[in-house]
């Protein structure tokens, strides 16, 4: 049993001010090195809990979610050895987390819910709380619970806590109502050690999912990705250790690319493969941006090709569509397009709140509850503000802003860098925790901030 005093904090204290002043109106220029994906690295750490053998991950970025999983592993009885570019996880033993720890960790991140199947495999017991994360709408655990029930888990609801038990996990055939990334990851963690064959229809197939599958295959799992979003798994008796280089963060790469587009500058991004950004690159070029890619496909220089950007009709979608996480930075750049752009968000029902802040900088944006796009999404008849019309080009001016979540926060910085005058941005510590070396990267591309 570990003494609470021995546990590292979920995130190390930061003595820097959480407010920065950005002086905009100058094209950016510089080089950014991208490290391991925020949406892939924590899941690979969770996979390491499925074995008692050591597991080594490289291309590590220092992020809050990493600290959360680090603490979770230590509480459960494992060890984490961290180095500047790598970490090694060993989980010889595993103790199911108690209610107090689950509630505290879930308040900091939604990642702990993904350890549920792992805990059921190793202890027969797990506790789930409502997950935290970005302010983009509710993230219910219903999809996760339905997956786990299919494998034989039983759940008891008590206030805001759900207790799960499973004497034995057996293979299951499941069809998701929506290609949920989290539910697909939960399925994989459950299926690899379940008895018999499992199948998941309408699965998420994002690059981060495929990266997790690569990790599990290295551990000895039997997994195949079939056409039409189907994943098939044959359970094995045990899994072994692995060494794996985490894929680069394509979400962060697209955000820096959007900064170059918005300001008319040039930013070179290193560490993300071209194929993982294929859809974004097509839309980027349609809007009047351009890019140069090196022979290895892992270094891309982004720039604005046209003096005036082109307006677009844009719908977000699950992979291989235009990612919802790309939406807010890219739409910020579209405030500088010559004409009317139409945005339809089909993945999360509440991801247009950042447009209020853009309006305070002078952007002309109107948000609607109707589906302004050819895809009939889940939110059209539910009175959710999930479509927007952006009229440009807009001469942005400085304003005072408060960061509500990670992706919107980066959009605020993009808008401030494109605006004339100074902007005061509060809550930048959220960006420091979500993007490794965020402030030094701003300096490296010439964003005037203090």
C-alpha positions as CSV (number, residue, x, y, z in Angstrom):
1,X,0.0,0.0,0.0
2,X,1.4,3.4,-1.0
3,X,1.4,6.3,1.4
4,X,-0.4,9.3,-0.1
5,X,2.7,11.5,0.8
6,X,4.7,9.4,-1.7
7,X,2.5,10.2,-4.6
8,X,3.6,12.8,-7.1
9,X,1.1,15.6,-7.8
10,X,-1.1,15.3,-10.9
11,X,0.7,18.3,-12.3
12,X,3.8,20.0,-11.1
13,X,3.3,23.5,-9.8
14,X,4.1,26.3,-12.3
15,X,5.3,29.6,-11.0
16,X,4.8,31.4,-14.3
17,X,1.8,33.8,-14.6
18,X,-1.2,32.2,-16.3
19,X,-1.7,35.5,-18.2
20,X,0.2,36.6,-21.2
21,X,0.1,39.7,-23.4
22,X,0.3,39.1,-27.1
23,X,1.1,41.9,-29.5
24,X,-0.2,40.9,-33.0
25,X,-0.2,42.0,-36.6
26,X,3.1,40.5,-37.6
27,X,3.6,37.4,-39.8
28,X,5.1,34.5,-37.9
29,X,8.1,32.6,-39.0
30,X,10.0,29.7,-37.4
31,X,10.4,26.0,-36.7
32,X,8.5,23.8,-34.4
33,X,9.5,20.2,-33.3
34,X,6.4,18.1,-32.5
35,X,6.6,15.3,-29.9
36,X,4.3,12.4,-29.0
37,X,0.6,12.8,-29.5
38,X,-1.5,13.9,-26.6
39,X,-4.2,11.6,-27.8
40,X,-1.9,8.6,-28.2
41,X,0.8,8.7,-25.5
42,X,-1.5,8.3,-22.4
43,X,-3.3,5.3,-24.1
44,X,0.0,3.5,-24.7
45,X,0.8,4.0,-21.0
46,X,-2.5,2.4,-20.1
47,X,-1.7,-0.5,-22.4
48,X,1.5,-1.1,-20.4
49,X,-0.8,-2.0,-17.4
50,X,-1.9,-5.1,-19.3
51,X,1.4,-6.9,-18.6
52,X,3.8,-7.4,-15.8
53,X,6.8,-6.9,-18.1
54,X,8.6,-3.6,-18.6
55,X,7.3,-1.3,-21.4
56,X,9.3,1.6,-22.9
57,X,7.8,4.5,-24.7
58,X,9.9,7.2,-26.6
59,X,9.1,10.5,-28.3
60,X,7.6,11.7,-25.0
61,X,6.0,15.1,-24.5
62,X,5.6,16.6,-21.0
63,X,1.8,16.9,-20.7
64,X,-0.8,16.9,-17.9
65,X,-2.4,13.7,-19.1
66,X,1.0,12.0,-18.7
67,X,1.3,13.2,-15.1
68,X,-2.2,11.8,-14.4
69,X,-1.5,8.4,-15.8
70,X,1.9,8.4,-14.1
71,X,0.2,9.0,-10.7
72,X,-2.5,6.4,-11.5
73,X,0.1,3.7,-12.3
74,X,2.0,4.5,-9.0
75,X,-1.2,4.4,-7.0
76,X,-2.1,1.0,-8.5
77,X,1.3,-0.4,-7.5
78,X,3.4,0.0,-10.7
79,X,6.4,2.1,-11.4
80,X,7.2,4.8,-13.9
81,X,10.8,5.8,-14.8
82,X,10.8,9.0,-16.7
83,X,13.6,10.5,-18.8
84,X,13.6,13.6,-21.1
85,X,12.6,11.6,-24.2
86,X,11.3,8.3,-22.8
87,X,9.6,6.5,-20.0
88,X,9.5,2.9,-18.8
89,X,6.5,1.4,-17.1
90,X,6.5,-1.7,-15.0
91,X,3.3,-3.0,-13.4
92,X,4.3,-6.2,-11.5
93,X,1.2,-5.8,-9.4
94,X,-2.0,-3.9,-9.8
95,X,-4.5,-2.7,-7.2
96,X,-7.9,-1.4,-8.3
97,X,-8.2,2.4,-7.6
98,X,-10.4,3.4,-4.8
99,X,-13.3,5.9,-5.1
100,X,-11.4,8.9,-3.7
101,X,-8.5,8.5,-6.2
102,X,-10.8,7.8,-9.1
103,X,-12.8,11.0,-8.4
104,X,-9.7,13.1,-8.0
105,X,-7.9,11.8,-11.1
106,X,-11.1,12.0,-13.3
107,X,-11.4,15.7,-12.3
108,X,-8.0,16.3,-14.0
109,X,-8.4,14.1,-17.1
110,X,-10.8,11.8,-18.9
111,X,-8.0,9.2,-19.4
112,X,-8.6,7.2,-16.2
113,X,-11.9,5.8,-17.5
114,X,-9.8,3.9,-20.1
115,X,-8.2,1.9,-17.3
116,X,-11.5,0.2,-16.5
117,X,-11.1,-2.8,-18.7
118,X,-7.5,-3.2,-17.5
119,X,-8.6,-3.1,-13.9
120,X,-11.3,-5.7,-14.5
121,X,-8.7,-8.0,-16.2
122,X,-6.2,-7.7,-13.4
123,X,-8.5,-7.4,-10.3
124,X,-12.1,-8.2,-11.3
125,X,-13.1,-4.8,-10.0
126,X,-13.1,-1.2,-11.2
127,X,-14.6,2.2,-10.3
128,X,-15.7,4.8,-12.8
129,X,-16.5,8.5,-12.3
130,X,-17.8,11.1,-14.8
131,X,-14.8,12.1,-16.9
132,X,-13.3,15.6,-17.2
133,X,-11.6,17.2,-20.2
134,X,-12.2,20.1,-22.6
135,X,-15.4,22.2,-22.4
136,X,-16.8,20.8,-25.6
137,X,-20.0,19.2,-24.4
138,X,-20.8,16.2,-22.1
139,X,-18.6,13.1,-22.4
140,X,-20.9,10.4,-21.1
141,X,-19.4,7.0,-20.1
142,X,-22.4,5.2,-21.6
143,X,-20.5,3.9,-24.6
144,X,-17.7,2.6,-22.3
145,X,-20.2,0.9,-20.0
146,X,-22.1,-0.8,-22.9
147,X,-18.8,-2.1,-24.3
148,X,-17.8,-3.5,-20.9
149,X,-21.2,-5.1,-20.3
150,X,-20.9,-6.9,-23.6
151,X,-17.7,-8.6,-22.2
152,X,-19.5,-9.7,-19.1
153,X,-19.0,-6.8,-16.7
154,X,-21.7,-5.9,-14.1
155,X,-22.1,-2.4,-12.9
156,X,-23.8,-0.8,-9.9
157,X,-24.5,3.0,-9.9
158,X,-24.1,4.9,-6.7
159,X,-24.4,8.7,-6.8
160,X,-21.6,9.9,-9.2
161,X,-19.7,6.6,-9.0
162,X,-20.1,3.4,-10.9
163,X,-18.7,0.2,-9.6
164,X,-17.9,-2.6,-12.0
165,X,-17.1,-6.3,-11.4
166,X,-16.2,-9.1,-13.8
167,X,-15.3,-12.6,-12.8
168,X,-14.3,-13.5,-16.4
169,X,-14.2,-11.4,-19.5
170,X,-15.5,-13.2,-22.6
171,X,-15.3,-12.2,-26.3
172,X,-18.1,-10.0,-27.6
173,X,-19.6,-8.7,-30.8
174,X,-20.5,-5.0,-30.6
175,X,-21.7,-2.3,-32.9
176,X,-21.1,1.3,-31.8
177,X,-23.9,3.9,-32.6
178,X,-21.1,6.4,-33.4
179,X,-17.4,5.8,-34.1
180,X,-16.3,6.8,-30.6
181,X,-12.5,6.9,-30.1
182,X,-12.8,6.2,-26.3
183,X,-15.2,3.3,-26.7
184,X,-13.0,1.8,-29.4
185,X,-10.0,2.0,-27.1
186,X,-12.0,0.5,-24.2
187,X,-13.0,-2.4,-26.6
188,X,-9.3,-3.0,-27.5
189,X,-8.2,-3.1,-23.8
190,X,-11.1,-5.5,-23.0
191,X,-10.8,-7.8,-26.1
192,X,-7.1,-8.5,-26.1
193,X,-7.2,-10.6,-22.9
194,X,-10.9,-11.7,-23.2
195,X,-11.6,-15.4,-23.8
196,X,-12.4,-16.1,-27.5
197,X,-13.1,-13.8,-30.5
198,X,-14.4,-10.2,-30.4
199,X,-15.6,-7.9,-33.1
200,X,-16.3,-4.2,-33.1
201,X,-18.4,-2.7,-35.9
202,X,-18.5,1.1,-36.6
203,X,-15.1,1.5,-34.8
204,X,-13.0,4.6,-34.8
205,X,-10.0,4.3,-37.0
206,X,-8.0,7.4,-36.2
207,X,-4.2,7.3,-36.5
208,X,-4.0,7.3,-32.7
209,X,-6.2,4.1,-32.6
210,X,-3.9,2.4,-35.1
211,X,-0.9,3.5,-33.0
212,X,-2.5,1.8,-30.0
213,X,-3.1,-1.3,-32.1
214,X,0.5,-1.3,-33.0
215,X,1.5,-1.2,-29.3
216,X,-0.9,-4.1,-28.5
217,X,0.4,-6.2,-31.4
218,X,3.9,-5.7,-30.1
219,X,2.7,-7.1,-26.8
220,X,1.4,-10.2,-28.5
221,X,-2.3,-9.3,-29.2
222,X,-4.1,-10.7,-32.3
223,X,-5.9,-7.7,-33.9
224,X,-7.0,-7.1,-37.5
225,X,-8.6,-3.9,-38.9
226,X,-11.1,-4.9,-41.5
227,X,-12.9,-2.8,-44.1
228,X,-16.0,-0.8,-43.2
229,X,-14.7,0.2,-39.7
230,X,-14.6,-3.3,-38.3
231,X,-11.9,-4.5,-35.8
232,X,-11.5,-8.2,-34.9
233,X,-9.6,-9.4,-31.9
234,X,-8.7,-13.0,-30.8
235,X,-8.0,-12.9,-27.0
236,X,-4.7,-14.3,-25.7
237,X,-3.7,-15.7,-22.3
238,X,-1.1,-13.0,-21.5
239,X,0.7,-10.1,-23.0
240,X,4.4,-9.1,-22.9
241,X,6.4,-5.9,-22.8
242,X,7.2,-3.6,-25.7
243,X,9.2,-0.7,-26.9
244,X,7.4,1.9,-29.0
245,X,7.9,5.4,-30.5
246,X,4.6,7.3,-30.1
247,X,3.3,9.0,-33.3
248,X,3.6,12.8,-33.5
249,X,0.8,15.1,-32.5
250,X,-1.1,15.9,-35.7
251,X,-3.6,18.2,-33.7
252,X,-0.8,20.4,-32.5
253,X,0.8,20.5,-36.0
254,X,-2.5,21.7,-37.6
255,X,-2.8,24.4,-34.9
256,X,0.7,25.9,-35.8
257,X,-0.2,25.6,-39.5
258,X,-3.3,27.6,-38.8
259,X,-1.3,30.3,-37.1
260,X,0.9,30.6,-40.2
261,X,-2.3,30.8,-42.4
262,X,-3.9,33.5,-40.2
263,X,-0.9,35.8,-40.0
264,X,0.5,35.3,-43.5
265,X,3.7,33.8,-42.1
266,X,5.6,30.5,-42.5
267,X,6.0,27.8,-39.9
268,X,7.9,24.5,-40.4
269,X,6.6,21.6,-38.4
270,X,8.8,18.6,-37.8
271,X,7.8,15.2,-36.3
272,X,4.4,14.5,-37.9
273,X,3.8,12.3,-41.0
274,X,2.1,13.7,-44.1
275,X,-0.4,10.9,-44.3
276,X,-1.7,11.7,-40.8
277,X,-2.5,15.2,-42.0
278,X,-3.8,14.4,-45.5
279,X,-7.3,15.7,-45.1
280,X,-6.1,18.8,-43.3
281,X,-3.5,19.5,-46.1
282,X,-6.2,19.4,-48.8
283,X,-8.5,21.8,-46.9
284,X,-5.5,24.0,-46.1
285,X,-4.6,24.3,-49.8
286,X,-8.2,25.0,-50.8
287,X,-8.3,27.9,-48.4
288,X,-5.3,29.5,-50.1
289,X,-2.5,28.1,-48.0
290,X,0.3,25.9,-49.3
291,X,3.0,23.7,-48.0
292,X,6.3,21.9,-48.8
293,X,7.0,18.4,-47.5
294,X,10.4,16.8,-47.2
295,X,11.3,13.4,-48.7
296,X,10.6,11.5,-45.5
297,X,7.2,13.1,-45.1
298,X,7.8,14.2,-41.5
299,X,8.7,17.8,-42.0
300,X,6.2,20.2,-43.5
301,X,6.6,24.0,-44.1
302,X,3.2,25.8,-44.0
303,X,2.6,29.2,-45.6
304,X,-0.1,31.4,-47.1
305,X,0.0,31.2,-50.9
306,X,-2.6,33.8,-51.6
307,X,-2.7,37.3,-50.3
308,X,-6.4,36.9,-49.5
309,X,-7.7,33.5,-48.2
310,X,-10.6,31.7,-49.9
311,X,-13.8,31.1,-47.9
312,X,-14.9,27.5,-47.5
313,X,-17.8,25.2,-46.6
314,X,-16.4,22.9,-44.0
315,X,-17.8,19.9,-42.1
316,X,-16.0,18.1,-39.3
317,X,-16.2,14.3,-39.1
318,X,-14.5,11.3,-37.7
319,X,-11.4,10.1,-39.4
320,X,-10.6,10.3,-42.3
321,X,-12.8,13.4,-42.2
322,X,-11.7,16.9,-41.1
323,X,-11.0,16.5,-37.3
324,X,-13.1,18.4,-34.8
325,X,-9.9,19.3,-33.0
326,X,-8.7,21.1,-36.2
327,X,-11.8,23.1,-36.4
328,X,-11.3,26.1,-34.0
329,X,-7.8,27.0,-35.0
330,X,-8.6,26.7,-38.7
331,X,-11.9,28.7,-38.4
332,X,-9.9,31.4,-36.7
333,X,-7.8,31.7,-39.8
334,X,-10.9,31.8,-42.0
335,X,-11.9,35.1,-40.4
336,X,-9.3,36.5,-42.8
337,X,-10.9,34.8,-45.9
338,X,-12.5,37.0,-48.5
339,X,-16.2,36.0,-48.3
340,X,-18.5,33.7,-46.4
341,X,-17.4,30.5,-44.8
342,X,-19.9,27.9,-43.5
343,X,-18.9,25.5,-40.7
344,X,-20.9,22.4,-39.6
345,X,-19.6,20.6,-36.5
346,X,-20.9,17.0,-36.5
347,X,-18.7,15.4,-33.8
348,X,-19.2,17.4,-30.6
349,X,-22.3,19.4,-29.9
350,X,-20.7,22.3,-28.0
351,X,-17.5,23.2,-29.8
352,X,-18.4,26.6,-31.1
353,X,-18.3,28.5,-27.8
354,X,-14.9,30.0,-28.8
355,X,-16.6,32.1,-31.4
356,X,-17.9,34.5,-28.7
357,X,-14.2,35.4,-28.0
358,X,-13.5,35.8,-31.7
359,X,-16.4,38.3,-32.0
360,X,-14.9,40.3,-29.2
361,X,-11.8,40.7,-31.4
362,X,-14.0,42.0,-34.2
363,X,-14.7,38.8,-36.1
364,X,-18.1,38.5,-37.9
365,X,-19.5,35.1,-36.8
366,X,-23.0,33.9,-36.3
367,X,-23.8,30.5,-34.8
368,X,-26.9,28.4,-35.6
369,X,-28.7,25.3,-34.3
370,X,-29.5,24.1,-37.8
371,X,-27.2,21.7,-39.7
372,X,-25.5,24.0,-42.3
373,X,-24.1,21.2,-44.3
374,X,-25.1,18.1,-46.4
375,X,-24.5,15.7,-43.5
376,X,-27.5,15.1,-41.2
377,X,-25.8,14.9,-37.8
378,X,-26.9,13.9,-34.4
379,X,-27.3,17.5,-33.2
380,X,-29.6,19.1,-35.8
381,X,-32.9,18.4,-34.0
382,X,-31.6,18.8,-30.5
383,X,-31.2,22.6,-30.4
384,X,-27.4,22.6,-30.2
385,X,-25.5,25.5,-31.5
386,X,-23.3,23.5,-33.8
387,X,-23.1,25.4,-37.1
388,X,-21.5,28.8,-37.9
389,X,-21.2,31.4,-40.7
390,X,-18.0,33.4,-40.8
391,X,-17.9,36.6,-42.9
392,X,-14.5,37.9,-43.8
393,X,-12.0,39.4,-44.1
394,X,-12.1,40.9,-40.7
395,X,-9.7,43.4,-39.3
396,X,-9.1,41.9,-35.8
397,X,-8.2,44.1,-32.9
398,X,-6.7,43.3,-29.4
399,X,-9.0,42.2,-26.6
400,X,-9.0,40.5,-23.2
401,X,-9.7,36.8,-23.4
402,X,-10.1,33.9,-21.0
403,X,-9.0,30.4,-22.2
404,X,-11.9,27.9,-21.7
405,X,-10.2,24.7,-23.0
406,X,-7.2,23.5,-24.9
407,X,-8.2,23.8,-28.5
408,X,-10.1,27.1,-28.1
409,X,-7.2,28.5,-26.1
410,X,-4.8,27.9,-29.0
411,X,-7.4,29.6,-31.3
412,X,-7.3,32.7,-29.0
413,X,-3.6,32.9,-29.4
414,X,-3.9,32.6,-33.2
415,X,-6.5,35.4,-33.2
416,X,-4.4,37.6,-30.9
417,X,-1.3,37.1,-33.2
418,X,-3.3,38.0,-36.2
419,X,-5.0,41.1,-34.6
420,X,-3.6,44.6,-34.5
421,X,-2.6,45.8,-31.0
422,X,-2.3,43.9,-27.8
423,X,-4.5,41.1,-26.4
424,X,-4.5,40.0,-22.8
425,X,-5.1,36.2,-22.5
426,X,-5.9,34.6,-19.1
427,X,-5.7,30.9,-18.4
428,X,-2.6,30.2,-20.5
429,X,-1.5,27.6,-17.9
430,X,-4.0,25.2,-19.6
431,X,-2.0,25.6,-22.8
432,X,1.3,25.1,-21.0
433,X,-0.1,21.7,-19.6
434,X,-1.6,20.6,-23.0
435,X,1.2,21.6,-25.3
436,X,4.8,20.8,-24.4
437,X,7.0,24.0,-24.2
438,X,4.2,26.1,-25.5
439,X,5.6,29.5,-24.6
440,X,9.0,28.8,-25.9
441,X,7.4,27.6,-29.2
442,X,5.5,30.9,-29.5
443,X,8.9,32.7,-29.1
444,X,10.5,30.4,-31.7
445,X,8.0,31.4,-34.4
446,X,8.2,35.1,-33.5
447,X,4.9,35.7,-31.6
448,X,5.5,38.8,-29.5
449,X,4.3,37.8,-26.0
450,X,5.2,38.5,-22.4
